Structures are given as C-alpha cells and as structure tokens.
Amino acid sequence: MWQDLVNGDSMPTTRDRRPGRTAAALVVMLVGLVGCTSEAEPEDAAAPVVQLGAPGESGTTLSPEEAESVDEPAYTDADVAFVQGMIPHHQQALEMTALVEARAADPDLSAMAERIEVTQVAEIEQLEGWLTGRGESVSGMHAGHSDGEHGMPGMLTPQEMARLERASGPRFDRLFLQGMIRHHEGAVVMVESLLTEGEGGQESEVFQLASHIGTDQQVEIAAMRRKLAELAG
C-alpha cells in the first residue's frame, strides 16, 4: 500500500522585508503548447511572461522590458525561522521511525517508516543546504522540545516519546500512527503559516521546499489514517 504512494540556483543573499504575497510575486513562464496545426512556430518566438495577480484577480502579461525589471523576491526572517524549525521537526520524526523495527507488530509500519526516513533525510539535507547557502545558522533549535515551548506544532513531548519507546506490539502501532499523524499535521500547519501569513515564502526556492514538504506530509497522513482505521477495525 505504502509503496504505491507518489513521492513528491543561486538566490539573493540579502533579506527583503517588503510585504507581499507569494501569488502576487511569482512570475510564471508560460510555454506555448504544441498544437496539431500545419504551421510551425518560429524558433525565436519568445514565450509570454505573465505576472500572477492576487487571489481572484487575473494575471498581467508583461513586455520583455517589464519582465526583466521584475526582481526575484529575497528570503526573509520568516523563511529562516521556518527552515531552522523544520529541521528538528524532521529529526524527531526520524527518532520515531527508528523505533519501528524492534517494536511494531504490523509489517506495513516498516514500509511506512522507511518511506518517512528516506523522504525526511533528503529534505533535511535540502533545508540545511538552503541555510548554508545563505550564511544562516544550521543548528537552529533542537529536537525533543514540545510544541508549545518553541512554537513547532505537532512535536511530541519528552513524556510522549518515552511512552512510545516503552510500547511494543499493537499498542506501539497505534501510538506510532497517532503520534506521527499529529506530527505530520503540525508540519503542514508550519508550511501553511509560512505561505499564507506574513512576508515569508516568497523566495522561489523556499517556496518550492515548503510546498513539497506540505504535499508529501499530506500524502503520508492519508496513508497512516487508512492504516490506523484498519487496525481499529
């Protein structure tokens, strides 16, 4: 079941605290579709550049001169905080998956844990690379903190982690799935907060990172909910 799920440049180094929304800032290169016509498009024909409008508003086609003047949004303090927080958030998920092999009763949990590990190890590398490339601290916060203490939703408390470590068999399976679902939902909240609140998420690379994390976590949440319902039935 789990194996069938779909997985999900150099940027400015100065911070721009100008307000704005991601949708309004993105510039999309619309590539012409190849239709079933008898006339070939000129090889040097430039594709139009469209600047997306705010939600509910249409985009604006830019002239070549206007397109060249559009600046790539730079990263902000909100972006740095998101990336630094997501690293220990992912690290705690890896602490949880490391318990599966010796404690789980349902064999499907091993495949789930493996997928989470592969995905989140790769994402941690991307997140750390994003920070390093901008001269920002990679250390950030440390895993093991509760969500209320450091504003990272979904994190298990030390007491909850200890309870998971003591469990085994079907009880472990239920606690693991319940805890990881909540953990993933917290990551989705972090992504949505970055992309819809304040001035974060406008730089293209951090937008892509956050969007990928959010989508991937939602895919895994759906699979874990199905498995939890199966165990409950």
C-alpha positions in Angstrom: 0.0 0.0 0.0 2.7 2.5 1.1 5.0 1.7 -1.8 2.3 2.8 -4.3 2.2 6.4 -3.0 3.6 9.2 -5.1 6.6 11.0 -3.8 6.8 14.2 -4.0 20.1 28.5 -8.2 21.7 30.8 -6.7 19.4 33.1 -4.8 19.9 36.6 -3.4 21.7 36.7 -0.1 20.3 39.9 1.2 16.9 40.0 3.0 14.0 41.9 1.7 11.3 42.7 4.3 9.0 44.2 1.8 5.4 42.9 2.3 3.7 40.9 -0.4 2.0 37.7 -1.2 3.6 34.7 -2.8 1.0 34.5 -5.6 1.4 38.2 -6.5 5.2 37.9 -6.6 5.6 34.8 -8.7 6.3 35.2 -12.4 5.4 32.2 -14.5 6.9 31.5 -17.9 4.1 30.2 -20.0 5.5 27.7 -22.5 3.5 27.5 -25.7 1.7 24.2 -26.2 2.4 22.3 -29.4 -0.9 22.0 -31.2 -2.0 19.9 -34.2 -1.5 22.7 -36.7 0.2 22.7 -40.1 2.2 25.9 -39.3 5.4 25.7 -37.3 6.1 28.3 -34.6 9.1 30.4 -35.3 12.1 29.1 -33.4 12.9 32.5 -31.9 9.4 33.3 -30.8 9.5 34.4 -27.2 7.0 32.9 -24.8 4.9 35.4 -23.0 5.7 36.3 -19.4 2.7 36.6 -17.1 2.8 38.1 -13.6 0.2 36.4 -11.4 -2.3 38.6 -9.7 -3.7 38.4 -6.2 -6.2 35.7 -5.5 -9.4 36.3 -7.6 -7.5 38.6 -10.0 -6.3 37.8 -13.5 -2.6 37.9 -14.4 -0.9 40.6 -16.4 1.2 39.9 -19.5 4.5 41.7 -19.2 6.5 43.2 -22.0 10.2 41.9 -22.3 11.4 45.1 -20.7 8.9 44.8 -17.8 9.8 41.1 -17.3 13.5 42.0 -17.0 12.7 44.5 -14.3 10.9 42.1 -12.1 13.1 41.1 -9.2 13.3 37.7 -7.6 11.9 38.0 -4.1 14.6 37.6 -1.5 14.3 35.4 1.6 13.2 36.8 5.0 13.5 36.2 8.7 10.3 34.2 8.5 11.8 31.9 5.9 14.9 31.3 8.1 12.8 30.6 11.1 10.7 28.1 9.1 13.7 26.2 7.8 15.5 26.2 11.1 12.4 24.9 12.8 11.6 22.2 10.2 15.0 20.6 10.6 14.5 19.5 14.3 10.8 18.8 13.5 12.0 16.2 10.9 14.7 14.9 13.2 12.1 14.0 15.8 10.2 12.1 13.1 13.4 10.1 12.4 13.7 9.3 16.1 10.2 7.9 16.0 10.7 5.8 12.9 13.9 4.4 14.4 11.7 2.6 17.0 9.6 0.8 14.4 11.7 -2.2 13.5 12.1 -3.5 17.1 8.6 -2.7 18.4 6.0 -2.8 15.6 3.6 -5.7 15.1 2.1 -4.7 11.8 4.6 -5.3 8.9 3.2 -2.3 7.0 4.7 0.0 9.5 8.2 -0.9 8.5 7.5 0.2 4.9 5.9 3.4 6.2 8.8 4.2 8.4 11.3 3.6 5.6 9.4 6.0 3.3 9.3 8.6 6.0 13.1 8.2 6.7 14.1 8.4 3.1 11.9 11.4 2.4 12.8 13.4 5.5 16.6 12.7 5.4 16.6 14.1 1.9 14.6 17.1 3.0 16.8 17.8 6.0 19.8 17.9 3.5 17.9 20.4 1.3 16.9 22.5 4.3 20.5 22.6 5.7 21.8 23.4 2.2 19.3 26.3 1.9 20.6 27.7 5.2 24.3 27.2 4.4 24.0 28.8 1.0 22.7 31.9 2.7 25.1 32.1 5.5 22.5 31.3 8.1 22.9 29.0 11.2 22.1 25.4 10.5 21.8 24.5 14.2 18.5 26.3 14.9 16.5 24.6 17.5 16.9 21.1 18.8 14.5 18.2 18.6 12.7 16.9 21.6 11.0 20.2 22.6 7.3 20.3 23.0 5.2 22.2 20.5 4.0 24.8 23.0 7.5 25.6 24.2 9.0 26.5 20.8 6.1 27.1 18.5 6.5 23.9 16.4 3.1 22.3 16.2 2.9 18.5 16.2 6.1 17.8 18.1 5.8 15.0 20.7 6.7 15.9 24.3 9.5 14.0 26.0 6.9 12.2 28.0 5.1 11.1 24.8 8.3 10.0 23.3 9.1 7.9 26.4 5.7 6.3 26.3 6.3 5.4 22.6 9.7 3.9 23.5 8.2 1.7 26.2 5.4 0.4 24.0 5.5 -2.7 21.7 3.2 -4.8 19.5 -0.3 -3.5 18.6 -0.1 -0.8 21.3 3.1 0.6 19.7 1.5 0.5 16.3 -1.4 2.7 17.4 0.7 5.1 19.4 3.2 5.5 16.5 0.5 6.1 13.9 -1.4 8.6 16.2 1.8 10.4 17.1 3.1 10.5 13.5 -0.2 11.7 12.1 -0.2 14.6 14.6 3.5 15.3 13.9 2.9 15.5 10.2 -0.2 17.6 10.6 2.0 20.0 12.6 4.4 20.3 9.7 1.6 21.1 7.4 0.5 23.9 9.7 4.0 25.2 9.6 4.0 25.2 5.8 0.6 26.9 5.6 1.6 29.5 8.1 4.7 30.4 6.1 2.9 30.6 2.8 -0.2 32.4 3.9 0.9 34.6 6.8 3.3 37.5 6.9 6.1 38.0 4.4 7.6 34.5 4.2 7.6 32.0 1.4 8.2 34.5 -1.5 11.7 33.4 -2.5 11.3 30.7 -5.1 13.5 28.0 -3.5 12.0 28.2 -0.1 8.5 28.2 -1.6 9.3 25.0 -3.5 10.8 23.4 -0.4 7.8 24.3 1.7 5.3 23.3 -0.9 7.0 19.9 -1.4 7.1 19.2 2.3 3.4 20.1 2.7 2.3 17.9 -0.1 4.5 15.0 0.9 3.3 15.1 4.5 -0.4 15.1 3.4 0.2 12.0 1.3 1.7 10.2 4.3 -1.1 11.4 6.6 -3.7 9.9 4.3 -1.9 6.5 4.3 -1.4 6.5 8.0 -5.0 7.3 8.7 -6.1 4.4 6.5 -3.8 2.1 8.4 -5.0 3.3 11.8 -8.6 2.8 10.7 -7.7 -0.7 9.6 -6.1 -1.5 12.9 -9.1 -0.1 14.8 -11.5 -2.2 12.7 
